[in-house]
Amino acid sequence: MAAWEQSLQELVRTRGTALVGYAYLLCGDRREAEDLVQDALVKTYARGRVGTHPDNVEGYVRRAILSTFLDGFRRRKRWAAVRHLVTTDDAAPGHEAAVEARMDVRAALDALSPRERACVVLRFYDDLTVARIADQLSLSEGAVKRYLSDGVHRMEALLGPVVASRARRDADDDADGDIDVLMTTGRKSR
Amino acid sequence: MNIDLETSLDQLARSVHDDAVAERMTGQVHQMVAQIRRRRAARYTATGLVSMGTVAAVAVAGVQLAGRDATPGPVATQPDAPAVAWPQCGDAAPEVPAVTADTPAGPYVEGSAGPEVVAGGPVPVTLRFVNDGAGAVSLDAATRTPFAVVADGLVVATAGLSGYYTDVIEPGGNRETSGAIDLVACGGDTPLDPGDYQMFAAVTLMLADGPRDLVAGPWPFTITEAPASATDPFPACGSAVPSGDDPVLAIDLALGERFYASGDLVETVATVRTTNGRTVIGNAPIAGALIVLTRGGVVVGRGDPGTGDVDILDLAADQTVEVAATGLLSLCGIPQTDAAQDGLPAGTYQAYAVMQVMLQEVTEARGEATSVTELVAVRSNPVDITIGVP
């Protein structure tokens, strides 16, 4: 077995579900997320330049998931046609409040445009700075800020006030002081 | 209630973690390995072709150094003269190199043909341009894509297809386009005989360092016998307006109440929509819809639709798009009609706006998505139109 095949097996075994979770935030559908991850794995390993250590390859795979999601309008169309049929397949017994909040967040994510959604996920889940998001999406930092602002405002309209962690607020103050994206409470002006 | 976005997103991502996901992903490894090998093989094809180009470039440079021409000449591929030695009728099929594991990253082309067409009918083809390289790639819209049809290892028909849109594909991205090509057997003007064939294509992609020619294929397809009673499909002259079908797209046409003269040009705007809550993706002509005239359910008048570029048509259930609808009120050459020689006889006709759409994907209202490659004649509601003096 070639080294890249061993690397692929190892990455799928150890990080497969985490990658699917990341893709799920972007696309909003489990099976679609699995397809996205598979496509990204194939793209990444087909390049043959990314090495074979799973830790190194995962970053490339995540980026490929992102680009595949943003490029895959047909997939999104498919999802848009069926998302109203999705109910509570993620529900786990005994955590009704948490599950309800999760479903609300998922529905709010669905209301975002693909780029807004990508920016929100990269910012609040992947913990990337605006500059790194801009680099990942090949956008200007100003465009990323606008997507983040619009996306969070849209989510707030559906969810109510959105809060981020103290650490994140500190980071925003330090690195991205002019971002108008985070919270209804204490929102900064543009 | 305040929502902690970070925590909620983290919980949402973790909500998909279960053994079934891990099992499914692990079960797909073998399939992924096969796909990766194929893609590496496709890139090896591209590399081989570029190497051929490099040899040619070195040869040109050698001639120049020898003093025969002091002016540096172009070594890049000319848009109308592909570097690939594309096979002609009777030549062997384009060669596809064997799989290698060390192929460098780069753009490549996937595709499909058919898979089954009636003898004499156009063959649907789909090309998917994938950029797995590090730099942006643009499609070369100026180049007509040559196709070769192979049977028993030899080229038995060649054809070309234009109409690709100019577009830039960023690293990691892809673009798909499709169309239909008419095939004529080598050495004559007859359609290919029924049988099994393979389709190959040569595609020119523009990279930062110049054009790159790629060979793609083989894509198997089958030509079947045409039914004995078959006529040209709607909206050809003499064809019948289909009935009892369930078209995935429809056109809403409205024409003002007025009298027309034979030979008039009708120009209006029609609205395209999906039917029964479907979402439809396909390629449609930029020129829009053609207006044809019928009587008794048979096409009796139409102009030449011409040819032109296509664009992506992407309509959800609640979306519509306006397209131009044009038609020349001229007579079809149908022996059965009692028309005057130079025009449509006066009277009332039923006009339809018709647009040829190459379907790519249809998603039913209940969410079932189907990938298709089918050329359909999308038509409007019939609208009465009167030819003659008021």
Interface residues (C-beta under 8 A of the other chain):
Chain A: A2 W4 E5 L8 Q9 V12 R13 G16 T17 A18 V20 G21 Y22 Y24 L25 R30 A33 E34 V37 Q38 L41 V42 K43 Y45 A46 R47 G48 R49 R63 A64 S67 T68 D71 F73 R74 K77 R78 A80 A81 V82 L85 D90 A92 A98 A101 R102 D104 V105 R106 L109 V120 V121 F124 Y125 S138 V152 M155 L159 G160 P161 V162 V163 A164 S165 R168
Chain B: M1 N2 I3 D4 L5 E6 T7 S8 L9 D10 Q11 L12 A13 R14 S15 V16 H17 D18 V21 A22 R24 M25 T26 Q28 V29 Q31 M32 V33 Q35 I36 R39 R40 R43 A101 D102 T103 P104 A105 V130 D132 E170 P171 G172 G173 N174 T279 I281 D314 A316 A317 Q360 E361 T363 E364 A365 R366 G367 A369
